[in-house]
Amino acid sequence: MEYNIVAAGVGGQGIVLFSEILSKAMLLEGMNASFYVHSGLAQLGGSVRSHIRSGNRICPKISEGCADVILSLEMAEILHAVPYLKMGGTVLISEVVRMPYHSAMEPSRYPSREALERLFVDGGTRATFVPADGIALGVGHIQTVNVVMLGALVASSGVVETESLVTILRSCMDRNADINVEAFWKGYEFIKGRDWQ
């Protein structure tokens, strides 16, 4: 089965770790998984995009209009992933705002949540906004936003089993494994409509 995911964020948010954990969980389940990361000035908070796919294709790069899911770890960064979304695909947007320099100088240039919602409704789909920063702070570490969004992704798509993801999380996290596993479950529960607080 082929499954394509495009994730977007800014440098320092953990897009590479997000992609690695998801790909390893896919491999654990016997899928042919790969990922490709495209980054600009990531170390300076620049845009970072990752293509994660399972299936028989050799090239890890996803073509425009072929992503089953697009998601962002920073709200406005979803705009970089929009061209990849296929008709009927899933959209997950973290409510984290890291306003770039040009938007800080002219705040009107930064898109509002309402503008993003309208963009997707006008395109015939619905975006799900995830309060990933609030969830991450609730579990004790703001740097778990990427893992919160992993939970949201698994709950929305079922691309991998939760047990596989948790197994990989525990094997990849030397420290703070419990916090990261909790962040994953809180993101998962948010999408499932359960009490995540």
N, C-alpha and C positions, 0 to 999 in steps of 0.2 A: 504494500500500500504506500502510495506517495503522499507525503504531507509536507507543506511548505510554510515556514514562519519567518517573518521579517520583524526584527526588534530594533528599536531606535532609542537613543539616549544621548547623554553627553559624557565626556571623559570623566572618569572617577566614579561613575554610577555602577560599574560592575557588569557591563554588557558582555564582556568576554567570559567572565565567570558564569553568568546566566546561560550563555550558549554552551559552554563546556559541560555544565551540570546536566542540561537538558539532553545534549547529544549523548552523554555517557548513560543516561537513563534509557534512551532509545536503544543504544547498543546492548545494554543489559537485557532488554526484552527481545533481542535478536533482530532488530531493525538495522538496515544499512543506513547509518546516519553520518552526516557531515555538517560542518559549519564554516562559514566564511565571514570575516570581519573587515569592514571598510571603515577606516577612521581618518579624520583630518587632523586637526591639532588637538587630539584627544587629551593630551596631558594638560592642556590649557582650558579644558572645559568645552572643547569643540564637539561637533556632531560625530556620533559613532553609530554605525548600522551593522547588524549581523543578520546573515541568512542561515537559517537552520533547516535542514531538510532530511527526510527519510525517503527511501525508495531506491530505484535501480539506476537513476541518473548518476553519471560520473561527476559532472560539474556541480560544485556546491552552490554556485550563484543562481539565484532565482530570477526568472524573467518577469518583466512587468506584467501585471494582470494575472499572476499565477499563485499568489500567497493565500493560503487558507485562513491564516491569522496574521494581522499586523498589530503590533503593540508598541507602546512607548513607556520609558521609565521617566520621561520628562514631558509635560503636557504638549508643548508646541512641537516637539520633535516628531510627533505622529505625522506631521505634514511631509516629512522626508520619506515616510513609508507608504503613503497613500497610493502612489503609482503602482505599487506591487499588489494591491488588494484585488482579488478576483470577485466577480459578481457573487453575492451571497456569502462573502467571507465574514470573519469575526474581527471586531475592532476593540481593543482594550487599551485604555489610556490612563496612565498614572496622573493624579492631580498634582504631582510635584512640579513646582515652578522654579526654574533656574534661569532667570531672565538674562539673555546675552547682552553684551555691552551696548549694541546699537539700540536694543529695546529699552535698556535702562535710561539711555539718553532721550528716547522717544517712546514712552510706555504705550502709546496708542498703536505702535507697530506690533506689539505682542498680542496674539489672538486670545480672545476670551473663551471661556468654556462654552458659552452660548454660541459663539461663532463656529467653533469646532463641531458642536452638536448639529448645527444647521447644515454645515458642509456635508456631513454624513447622511442626514435625513434627505437632503436634496439629491444625494447620490443613490438613494434607495436602500440605505442600511442604517443600523443604529450602533452608536458607539457606547460602550460601557466604561464609565469613569470609576476608577478605583482610588480611594483615599489612602494610597500606599504610604505616604509620609506619616500620616496619623497612625496607621497600623504599625509601621516600623518603630515609631517612637513608643508606642504602647507595649511592644515586646522588649524594648530596652536598647535599641540601636538603630539609628537612622540609616546606617549603611546596609540594612536588610531590605531596602525597597526592591532591589532586584529579585530577592527570594519571595517577597510578597507577590510580585507580579508573576513569578513562576507558579505560585499557588493558584492565582487567578487564571492563568493560561491552562493549567491542567484541569481545573474545574470547568472551564468553558469548552475545552476541546476534547478532553479524554485522550490526548495524544499518547500519554504514557500512564501507567498505573501509579497511584500515589505511593505505594510501597517501594516501587523502583526509584522514584524521585527521592524519597526520604533516605533510602539506602545510600544513594550516591551523595546526597547532602552530607550525611554523617561521615562518609569516607573522604570527602574533599575538605571538610572543615576541621582543622586541627583544634582551633579554639572556637568557642561560641557555637558549637554544633547545636546545642539545645535551643538557643535563641533563634538560630536560623530555621530549625525545624518548626518552631512555634510560628515564626513569620510565614513560612510556607502554608501552614494549616490555617492561619488567620486570613490570608489571601484567598485560599480555597473556600473557606467558610463564607467570606463576604460574597463571592459569586453565587454560592449555593443558597444564599438568603438566610444563613444561620447566624446566630449571635457571635460575632467575631470580636466583640469588645471585652 
